[in-house]
Amino acid sequence: MISGNKVFMFTRELPSGGFVFIGVPQVNYGSGVINVVGNTILGANGRHDTGLSYLLNGGTGLEVLSSNNDVRHVHTARSVGARVKLVEGY
């Protein structure tokens, strides 16, 4: 579970690349399940910034419950990779 984080960037990133504030870069093996809830992200309007990023890059699948995250002033609020499934909570 990734919960309750406050992540801020007050200056823009270097023009050479982007920045991911909170991310799941890969599943090592099998199927992964993670909750990402209640985080606060405040960017600096960077052209390549991503607030939340979920990628598989290995394993057989990834299920993500991603809710109640306050993501502001980034180019892409949430990026979901291939074979990553967003699920709803109960």
Beta strands, then each sheet from edge to edge (+ up, - down):
strand 1: 2-3
strand 2: 6-8
strand 3: 19-24
strand 4: 31-37
strand 5: 40-54
strand 6: 61-67
strand 7: 70-80
strand 8: 84-86
sheet 1: 1+ 4+ 6+ 8+
sheet 2: 2+ 5+ 3+
sheet 3: 2+ 5+ 7+
end
